[in-house]
Amino acid sequence: MKNAVLTQLSIAALFLIASVAAYVFSYLHVEGIGSRIVSAETEAQQKNAELMNIHEAQSALSVLTESEARIKGYFVPATAAVSFLESVGTAGDAFGADVSVVSVNEDTAETGRTMLSLALQVRGSFEAVMRTVGTLEFAPYDITLTNISLDATDAEGAAWTAAANFTVGTELAP
């Protein structure tokens, strides 16, 4: 009887040890799977955040590309300088003023930006001269009126002459 109890106790202890070992093994295995799942979720969240950042950057880039094209339109392209000067020469036609381009110089500003320095002479009635100068000053270009002087003859209704200097931004070469 003593052997039977010891045998049963040994078998029960062996089953208990086997059960505890199986439980510990299963627990560690499940915990390892859980930690891999957590790291995979973290990695997936990071990838999703990266994708969102990429999409935001692409959206910002498309908006910036549109803005860049719009801003480039404010500068006179180097290839279109002659046509720009021709349009300046005809700017006063609608107002009855005569515009003469006296001189054109290419200057490089301190920032490295190339600018055209224009010296113009505008002749006509006071209204025509001022409207022409205003039209040039507020043209859709990077243009600044740097100096202007007005002269008129003594006769009533006489012609006015404006000598104006402008600087015009040119497009940078690609």
C-alpha positions in Angstrom: 0.0 0.0 0.0 2.8 2.3 0.8 4.2 1.7 -2.7 0.9 2.4 -4.3 0.5 5.7 -2.5 4.0 6.7 -3.4 3.5 5.7 -7.0 0.3 7.7 -7.2 1.9 10.6 -5.4 4.8 10.5 -7.8 2.5 10.3 -10.8 0.4 13.2 -9.5 3.6 15.2 -8.8 4.9 14.4 -12.3 1.6 15.6 -13.8 1.7 18.7 -11.6 5.2 19.5 -12.7 4.3 18.7 -16.3 1.2 20.9 -16.1 3.2 23.8 -14.5 5.9 23.5 -17.1 3.3 23.4 -19.9 1.6 26.4 -18.4 4.8 28.4 -18.0 5.9 27.4 -21.6 2.4 28.4 -22.9 2.5 31.7 -20.9 5.9 32.6 -22.2 5.0 31.7 -25.7 1.7 33.8 -25.6 3.7 36.7 -24.0 6.2 36.5 -26.8 3.5 36.6 -29.4 1.8 39.5 -27.5 5.1 41.5 -27.5 5.5 40.8 -31.2 2.0 42.0 -31.8 2.6 45.2 -29.8 5.8 45.9 -31.7 4.0 45.2 -35.0 1.2 47.6 -34.0 3.7 50.2 -33.1 5.6 49.8 -36.4 2.3 49.9 -38.3 1.3 53.1 -36.5 4.7 54.6 -37.3 4.3 53.6 -41.0 0.8 55.1 -41.0 2.2 58.3 -39.5 5.0 58.3 -42.2 2.4 57.8 -44.9 0.3 60.6 -43.6 3.4 62.9 -43.5 4.2 61.9 -47.1 0.7 62.6 -48.2 0.7 66.0 -46.4 4.1 66.8 -48.0 2.8 65.8 -51.5 -0.2 68.1 -51.0 2.0 70.9 -49.8 4.3 70.4 -52.7 1.5 70.6 -55.2 0.3 73.8 -53.6 3.8 75.2 -53.6 4.3 74.2 -57.3 1.1 76.2 -58.1 2.4 79.1 -56.0 5.8 79.0 -57.6 4.3 79.1 -61.1 2.1 82.1 -60.1 5.1 83.9 -58.6 7.3 83.2 -61.6 4.7 85.0 -63.6 5.7 88.2 -61.8 9.2 88.1 -63.2 10.2 89.0 -66.8 11.7 85.9 -68.4 15.1 86.5 -69.9 13.8 85.2 -73.2 10.9 87.7 -73.2 12.8 90.8 -72.3 12.4 92.3 -75.8 8.6 91.7 -75.9 8.3 93.1 -72.4 10.1 96.3 -73.6 7.9 96.5 -76.6 4.8 96.2 -74.3 6.3 99.0 -72.2 6.7 101.1 -75.4 3.0 100.7 -76.2 1.7 101.1 -72.7 0.6 104.7 -73.2 -1.2 104.1 -76.5 -4.5 103.5 -74.8 -4.2 106.8 -72.9 -2.8 109.0 -75.7 0.7 109.2 -74.3 3.9 108.5 -76.1 6.4 106.2 -74.2 10.0 106.1 -75.2 12.5 103.7 -73.6 15.6 105.8 -73.0 17.8 103.2 -71.6 17.9 99.6 -70.3 20.6 98.3 -68.0 20.9 94.9 -66.4 21.8 95.1 -62.7 22.6 92.3 -60.2 21.2 93.1 -56.8 23.0 92.2 -53.6 20.8 89.1 -53.3 22.1 87.9 -56.7 18.8 88.6 -58.4 19.0 90.2 -61.8 17.0 93.4 -62.3 16.4 95.5 -65.4 16.8 99.3 -64.8 14.5 101.1 -67.2 14.7 104.8 -68.0 11.5 105.9 -69.7 10.2 109.2 -71.1 6.4 109.6 -71.3 4.9 112.5 -73.2 1.2 113.6 -73.4 -1.4 115.3 -71.4 -1.0 115.3 -67.7 -3.8 112.7 -67.3 -2.3 110.5 -70.1 1.2 110.7 -68.6 0.0 109.9 -65.0 -2.2 107.0 -66.2 0.6 105.6 -68.2 3.1 105.8 -65.3 0.5 104.2 -63.0 -0.2 101.4 -65.5 3.5 100.7 -65.6 4.0 100.9 -61.9 1.1 98.6 -61.1 1.8 96.1 -64.0 1.7 92.5 -63.0 5.5 92.3 -62.7 8.0 92.7 -59.9 8.3 96.4 -60.9 9.2 99.4 -58.8 9.1 103.1 -59.7 12.4 104.4 -58.3 12.4 108.0 -59.6 10.1 110.3 -61.5 10.2 113.9 -62.6 7.5 115.9 -64.4 7.9 118.9 -66.7 5.3 121.0 -68.5 5.4 123.9 -70.8 3.8 127.2 -69.8 1.0 127.0 -72.4 -2.4 125.9 -71.2 -3.3 122.4 -72.2 0.4 121.8 -73.1 2.1 118.5 -73.2 3.7 117.1 -70.1 6.8 115.0 -70.0 7.7 112.5 -67.3 11.1 111.0 -66.9 10.7 107.8 -64.9 13.1 105.1 -63.7 11.8 101.6 -63.0 13.5 98.4 -61.8 12.0 95.2 -63.0 12.8 91.7 -61.6 13.8 89.1 -64.1 13.3 85.4 -63.8 16.2 83.4 -62.5 17.8 80.9 -65.0 16.8 77.3 -64.1 
